[in-house]
């Protein structure tokens, strides 16, 4: 958990001063809740405790982010801060390859959360057919 705390803290230190991303957080400027949720999600995703699921249920990432405009600019700003957080967190005490593995997840995940593409949020047929 300490690794994910450092990663998430470094990420949100950047978000806290980002004019594009910060307005997307309903609780801002207090990012305590967002930090908590992301830390638990990432720890669970990479095999840690299931506290996120116990507290919030299934992640449903696209659904949870749908109320907020996530376009190319927001995606790219998110990735800038996350890439920086990965870089400063993956120091010599972290095994080789961890940074690459993290970014291999974060880049497609950030694109997946875009909601300005016109694509449906669910896999159901938009014409009403199942």
TAUR-V549066 format. One record per backbone hydrogen bond with DSSP energy under -0.5 kcal/mol. CO is the residue of the C=O (numbers start at 1). NH is the residue of the N-H. Records with the same first field share a line. If there is no record, write none. Layout:
CO = NH + NH
This chain:
1 = 5
2 = 6
3 = 7
4 = 8
5 = 9
6 = 10
7 = 11
8 = 12
9 = 13
10 = 14
11 = 14 + 15
12 = 16
14 = 17
15 = 18
17 = 19
18 = 22
21 = 24
22 = 25
24 = 26
25 = 28
27 = 30
29 = 31
31 = 35
32 = 36
33 = 37
34 = 38
35 = 39
36 = 40
37 = 41
38 = 42
39 = 43
40 = 44
41 = 45
42 = 46
43 = 48
44 = 47
50 = 54
51 = 55
52 = 56 + 57
53 = 57
60 = 64
61 = 65
62 = 66
63 = 66
65 = 68
69 = 71
70 = 115 + 116
71 = 75
72 = 76
73 = 77
74 = 78
75 = 79
76 = 80
77 = 81
78 = 82
79 = 83
80 = 84
81 = 85
82 = 86
83 = 87
84 = 88
85 = 89
86 = 90
89 = 91
91 = 94
95 = 98
97 = 101
98 = 102
99 = 103
100 = 104
101 = 105
102 = 105 + 106
103 = 107
105 = 109
106 = 110
107 = 111
108 = 112
109 = 113
111 = 114
125 = 128
129 = 125
